[in-house]
Amino acid sequence: MTNTKERAEDTCALVYQCRLSLSTRTVNHLADLLRRRLKAIRSRWRILPPGKIAVIVLAVLRHDQRLAAMAGGNNISESTVRRWRDEMIALLAAQASRLDRALKKIARKGGEVVLIDGTLVHTQRRTGKADRKNYSGKHRHHGLHFLALTDERGRLVWISAARPGRTHDNTAARHDHILAHLRAAGLGALAALGFRGLDNDILDPVIVTGFHASRTHKLTPGQKDANRVLAVGRAPVEHGFAHLKNWRILAKLRTDPAHATQLLRVLLVLTNLEINR
């Protein structure tokens, strides 16, 4: 038996066009980043211009296009597309704000509160005991846990590192010292019931959560009204997550969990470019 790369006579490479639902501003931003990168490393050329490379990388992130499919449609190798994707991810991730800087920026603009919540990004299930920690009993799915902060309007300002899916919101918040950073910036936060117990200061609480009902303790009408008001105030954080998850590469992550943090921070930067245009 011999292997051959020749196509059969009745086959040909089929290419179709697909609309990329992103603004020209986002494409130009990526292209400018790449141009500055090429100038810094004194690279004389690439097989495609920076604008075209930016479109290819955005198609991979936005529509979860396979690398091999993008390579075949542009007459380049799959390894080249992978190298471009990794290069652009590294450049964009460097633009993501640190937690303390993001909070201080909100405070300088006159903001008083932020919204905090956690989310699960689904991942492929891997074999072995090592993947058990990625299973979330709450969502009944394997994934990675992230914390995110938004301003009062729901615009994402910061996203945490990736943690196993079974991680509790409070555990992640304590690990990132959320409470200390909020106090240092002079800001408050509205949070879900999952963050109860994070801030035990009764006289001057920084993190405000709703009232919790139990079998032995029913909520009073006033507590129910307070929960409704808090739910209205927290609603924009769900809009922020919705904008983030419009990037279909997050539908089911196939990347290594170690690289997921960098990817999410890249999507945070791109989401803000789209929303704040």
N, C-alpha and C positions, 0 to 999 in steps of 0.2 A: 504494500500500500504506500502511495506517495502523497504527500501533502502539497497542495497548490493554493496560491492566493488569487488565482484567476477566477473571475466571475463567469457564471454560465452565460451563454449567448443571449438568453431571453431575460436577463436581469440587469438592472442599472441602479445607481445610487439615487434614491428619491429624497428630495428636500422640500419641506413645506415652510411657510412663513407663519409666525405667531406674534401677536401684538404684546408688547411689554408694557404693562400698566404702571409706568413710572414717569416722573417728570424729567424734562430735559435738564433741569437744574441738578438732579441727582447724578445723571450720566456725566455731566460736565465736571461735577465735583470729583468723581472717581477718576476721570481722565486727567484732570489737573494734578491730582495726587500722584498718578503714575508718571506724568511728565516730570514732576519735581524729583521723583525717585530715580528716573532714568538719568536725569541731569546730575544728581548727587553721586551715582555710582559710575557715571561716565559711560553709560551704555549707548552705543551708537545707533542701534536699531532693534526693532522687533518685527516679527513676520507680519503683524497687523498693527495698524495705528492705535494709539491709546484709547480713542473713542470707541472703536470696535471692540477692543479688549474689555472695556468697561461694560458694554452691552452684554457680552458673553458671560461675564461674571455675574451681572445682575440677573440674567436669565436663569442661571444656576441657583441663585439664592431665592429669587422671587417665585419661580415656577417649578423649582426642584427638577430642572432638566438634568438628565444624566450627562456625565462628562463625555462619554463616548458619542452620544447623540450630538452634542454641541461641536465636538471635534470633527465628526463626519460632515456636518453641515457647513463647516468653514475650511475644510481641506487642511486640517492640522492634526497633530497627534493628541491622543487623550492625555498623555503626560504633560504636554504643553498647557492644556486647559487647566489641569490640576495645579501646575506651577503658578499660573496666572491667578487662579482662585486663592491659593494660599498667600501669594504676595499681596493681593488686594485686601485680604482679611487682616493681615498683619498691619498694613498701613491704616486701615479704618479703626481697628481695635485700639490703636494708640490715641485716637481722638476721643474715646469714651472718658467721661469725667469720673474722678474718684468720689467716694461718698462724701467726704468732708467738704470738698470743693463744690459739689453739686448743691449741698444744703446751704453753704454760705452764699452761693450765687442767688438762690431763692430769697434768702434773708435780705440781701442787698437790694433786691427788686421790690421789697415791701411785702413779701409773702409771710404768712403767719403759720400756716399748717401745710403738711404734706399728707399724701395718702399712701398707705403701705399695705401690701398684700403678697401672698405667695401663689405660685402656679406650678403646675406639673407639665413638663414638655415630654410627650410620649417618645419612647425609644423602642428599637427592636429588642425583642427578648433574646438574651444570650444564654447559652447552656452553662451549667455548673452552679455551684453554691455561691460563687462570687456575685452573681446577678440577683440574688434574693433581696439584697438590701435596696435594690432599685425598684422593688415592687411596692406600690402605694396601696395600702388597704382602703384608704378613703376613696381613691379613684378606681380601685380594682384594675390597675394597669401598671406596666413597667414604665419608668420614666425617670427624669431628673428634676429635682426641685430647685426653684429659683425664687428669690425675693426681689421685688421691684418697688421703687418709690416714684410717685408722680406728683406734680403740683396740683393745685385745686382744680384745674381744668382738665386733668387727666393726661397731661403731656409727660412722657417718661423722662426721668432725670438720672436714674441710676438703676443698675441691675446687679445682683450678687453673683458670686461664683456658683457653679453647678455643684449640687449635692445629691446624694442618693434619694430616690423617690420617697422613701419612708421617713425622711427628715421632717420633723414638726416645724411649723412656722416659728414658734417661740425659740426652739433650739437654733435655727438659722439666724434669727434676729440677735440672740445673745452672742453667737459666734462672731457676728459682724459689728457688735457693740453699737447697735442702732440707737439705743437709749442715750448713751453717752454722747454720740455725735449730734443727736437732736438737741440735747441740753446745751452743748457747746455752741450750736448755731442759734439758739434761742427760738426754736420752732417747736410746734406741736404736731401730732400725727393722729389721723383717724384710722382705726384698724378694725378688723373683723374679730369675732369672738375667739378665733384661734390664737389671738395674741393676749388673751386674758392672763394676768399674772406676770406679764413682762415688766410692767411698771406698777410697783406697789406703793408709790407715794400717794397717799390719800389727800393730803393738803394741797399739793401742787403737781397734779399728774401731767405728764407730757404726752403719753399715748392714751387715747380715749377709745374705749371699746364699749359695746352695748351691754345690756343686762341679760343674764343667762337664766332661763327657767329650768326647773327640775321637777321631779315627781312630787317633792314635798314643798317646793316654793313656786308659787304661781306669780307671774308678773302683774303688777298693778297697772291700771290704765295709764298712769303717768310714765311708767317705765316702758310700756308699749309705744307710747308717743315718742319717747326719747329714742327708742330703737328705730322707729320709722324716720325720724329726722336724721339720725346717723347714717341710715341706709341711703338716703337721698344724697347726703354729702359724700359718701364713699362711691357712689355710682360711677363717677368718671374714671376711677382706677380700672374698672372693667373695660372701659373704652380703650384705655392705654394698652391693656393686654390684647384686646381684639386687633388693634392696629399692628402690634408686634407679631401676632400669629397670622397676619395676612401673608407673611413670608412662608411659602408652602414648604420650604426646606424643614420647617419645624413640625410639619404634619406627623412625621415619624423619623426622628434623627437616626442617621446611619453612621454618623461620625463617632470617633472615639470620645467617650465622656470627658477625657482630659482636654479635648479641644472644644468642648461645648461652651465653656465659659467665654472664650474668645469669640466664638461665633455669635453668641447672644449679644455681646457688647457691640459687635459690628452691626447687627440688625437694629440695635437701639439707636446707633448713630444714623443709619439709613432711614429709620422710621421718623426720627426728628427732622431729617432733611425733607421728607415728604410732607409731614404734618405742618411744619412751620414755614412753609414756602409762601 
